[in-house]
Amino acid sequence: MKNIPSIQRTTTQPKDLVALRQAYQGWSNTPDPLTRLTRRLSTTLSLETQLGILAEEMGSIIPFDALSYRHQIARRDFVYATGMGGPHRCEYRLGLEGVCYGTLTLNRRHKFSDEELQGVEMIISAAICPLRNACQFIAIEQAALTDALTSIPNKRALDEHLQRASLLAERHAEEYSLILCDLDHFKEVNDQHGHVVGDHLLRLTAGALETAIRNSDSVYRFGGEEFAILLPHTGEQEARDVADRVRSAVANLRIDCGGTELSVTISCGVARYMPPEGAEQWITRADEALYRAKDQGRNCTRVFATIR
Ligand SMILES: Nc1nc2c(ncn2[C@@H]2O[C@H](COP(=O)(O)OP(=O)(O)OP(=O)(O)O)[C@@H](O)[C@H]2O)c(=O)[nH]1
């Protein structure tokens, strides 16, 4: 027969198996602190868990009073700290192949000796690759939850947060409201001024929405020209006030289109979470309220009214 590769059977050499068994026993029972550290670090991609392991293994060799780590990953500050400080400090910028993966600081009441500092550096060298992997994992997770055009959380992030909000609302009898906002006649902006201006307007709108809300609220890009705002501890009336504030923030935006100034409006639909409905039904009710706002003239807010 043609085109069938011949498979050559190889036999395992008993001596290889013996060597493997010995290596495994050495590896699993190793008292070598660097092997133990890297083995433990390789079991997780959680940066927080890795830093806990690093602090434990470091502390068993070089005692310290406090260890802290700081890094900005995907526009967010990641901070880890354990123990209470001391006046003596050694600080390391963790770099690999020209990329920084955070700053590690150790504090102690007594000065670090040169031998101890060398020890810290050896431990960091062994830990840097797993730490880099954990940082990259956070960045990838963040990217999957972020809208590439506006850099605000995307629909996937909204779905996750709505699920959590509906659970919390039921467990703690807390009020949550959702606003869906949709730019009015956005197609005309694209048609008349082009997609570059349309994209710019979407970015400006995301910024205006973020500025118009409280720190505890969050904005998401829900779809093309549609945004969502999740408001914890907020009832219908308060949510309507926020929606009106958002509308006026968007109406105040101005885009210079080479001599002419472009301005836009946005319509908003509000729905308070009604247990025990799920996230999907909650969105559907906010969408119904938005549909009414569009249908009744745009640039207005409509609330899916509930009876308490
Ligand atoms: N520039 C740009 N346009 C987008 C993007 N996503 C969706 N759109 C456009 O947004 C427009 C939405 O149009 P419609 O759904 O008709 O809505 P509208 O023109 O805003 O009308 P109303 O919502 O009824 O007021 C379409 O032309 C899409 O192509 C994007 O990322 N960038």
The ligand as an ORCA input file, in Angstrom:
! r2SCAN-3c Opt
* xyz 0 1
  N     -17.557     54.045     13.547
  C     -18.124     52.959     14.084
  N     -19.390     52.671     13.788
  C     -19.954     51.584     14.343
  C     -19.238     50.741     15.211
  N     -20.065     49.738     15.621
  C     -21.256     49.953     15.012
  N     -21.209     51.077     14.247
  C     -22.255     51.673     13.405
  O     -23.290     52.187     14.202
  C     -24.428     52.363     13.362
  C     -25.672     52.058     14.137
  O     -26.759     52.350     13.317
  P     -28.253     52.095     13.739
  O     -28.374     50.788     14.490
  O     -29.106     52.249     12.527
  O     -28.586     53.188     14.797
  P     -28.616     54.763     14.698
  O     -28.237     55.292     13.364
  O     -27.809     55.268     15.858
  O     -30.145     55.078     14.920
  P     -30.953     55.086     16.297
  O     -30.231     54.167     17.235
  O     -32.291     54.545     15.925
  O     -30.998     56.478     16.763
  C     -24.217     51.475     12.141
  O     -23.987     52.296     11.015
  C     -22.942     50.707     12.477
  O     -22.155     50.433     11.345
  C     -17.868     51.064     15.475
  O     -17.153     50.376     16.232
  N     -17.356     52.175     14.901
*
